[in-house]
Amino acid sequence: MYKLNAKAIIGLSSGKHHDGRGLYISIKTKGLGKWSYRYRLHKVSREMGLGRFPDVSLREAREKADDARRMVARSKDPLVEKKKAKILQEQKQNQRFSDVANMFIDTNKSAWRNPKSEQQWRNTINTYALPILDKKPFSDINKDDVIEVLLPIWVSKTETARRLQQRLSRIFVFAKTREWYFKDDPASWRGHLINVLPDPYKIQRRKHHASLHQKEAPLFFKQLMERDTLSALALKLQMLTATRTKEIIQAEFDEFDLDRKIWTIPEEKMKAGKEHSIPLSDQAVTIINTLRRLHNHKYLFTNLDTGRHISNGAMLVFLKKNFPNLKVTVHGFRSTFTNWAEEQGKYPFNAIDFCLAHQLPSQVIKAYLRTDLFPIRKQIMQDWANYLINETDYG
């Protein structure tokens, strides 16, 4: 069947030599040659290269010729298939994590019962994974990259981090099945991350401020609207802006641009020591205008007896006096806002963090973002105000 053998090839003279069944070797210099396979498909004769000898041995050349012959038998052109394979390989080399993640979500979203699941997947991945995993080709991602994603939030946002780890693992398993990734799943918990990260179920939970469930917030706010003391107004604005107690009681009229609906808090008043701009809802602007009509002092919430701003405990005292059965703190209303925003499933987690003036979990995410997401935050704060007031209850 075959005419050549490995030893004979070394001594072949210049020219084209037939091994059989369409396989040829072209010799120009003794001991060096090029393999080719000739075939006929759809009444057209074609020839494809199979590599250089001795880099490609006789046995390897025959195997390649056999593969091409089987394609021809199925009416497929080996040259066309070779070109397709090259393009596919180039695509794999250029493929990024975001490409695969989007394909996974698009493939699976129809099976998710909760309509918010798709956006929740996209939010966690876009916020925490893409800034790190999209920096290199998908096939090059390893366990260290996944750890770099998870470590900054593993203790501070354990539930989010655990959910993200599970989602990353599903994406990598999906990619392995599609033959886009050939290493072990780098996001797998057992055998991988369990040896690096602390058990999420044993991490000591931080004690949180007592908060109001988001579903109870509109009714509470409606009751709050019936009070018109200075502390009540302060608490209304605190809830509408999701700010800290200190930021509310020390708020000055000069910090507000009501035409643009922006409250700019100077860095010396901020916990993180960085100036923070807050988009104001229509309802928040109404409260500030009400306060302006009441007095002309420096602070929004001025104790008229002392000329100074109200005390740090004024809002909490108001809560205990007027809502004695409500076990919440002023700071807890920030948690109420966070839980509501996350439950919507449509807001990026980074935007929610920015609304709260939280520090981002890593410098990589800060560099990747390069924006304070103000337009998105503006929509969030207006949606939150509308939720609290149901739009029609505010006069």
HUBELVEN-V673677 format. One line per field, one symbol per residue. ss: DSSP state (~ for helix, > for strand, _ for the rest). phi: phi as a letter, one per 20 degrees, with the letter a starting at -180 (. if undefined). Layout:
ss->???
phi->???
This chain:
ss->_____~~~~~____>>>>>>__>>>>>>>__>>>>>>>>>>__>>>>>>>>>>____~~~~~~~~~~~~~~~~____~~~~~~~~~~~~~~~~~__~~~~~~~~~~~~~~~_____~~~~~~~~~~~~~~~~~____~~~__~~~~~~~~~______~~~~~~~~~~~~~~~~~~~~_______________~~~__________________~~~~~~~~~~~~____~~~~~~~~~~~~___~~~~~__>~~~>>____>>>>_~~~______>>>>__~~~~~~~~~~~~~____>__>______>____~~~~~~~~~_________~~~~~~~~~~~~~____~~~~~~~_______~~~~~~~____~~~~~~~~~~~~~~~~______
phi->.eddcgfffgefefpdceeplneccddddgncacebcdbcblmcecccfcoeeegdfgfffffffffffffffemdegfffffffffffffffefdgffffffffffdffeefefefgffgffffffdeggdfefcggfefcfffffffegfdfefcgffffffgffffffffgfffemdbdefgfdfffncffecdfgfedfffffefgcefgfeffffffffffdcffffffffffffdleeggfffefdgfeddffelcddefgfeegemcgcddfdfgffffffffffffbcffegdefffdndffffegfffgfffecfeeecdffffffgfgffffffmddfffffffgelefffbffffffflaelggfffffffffffffdlmeedd
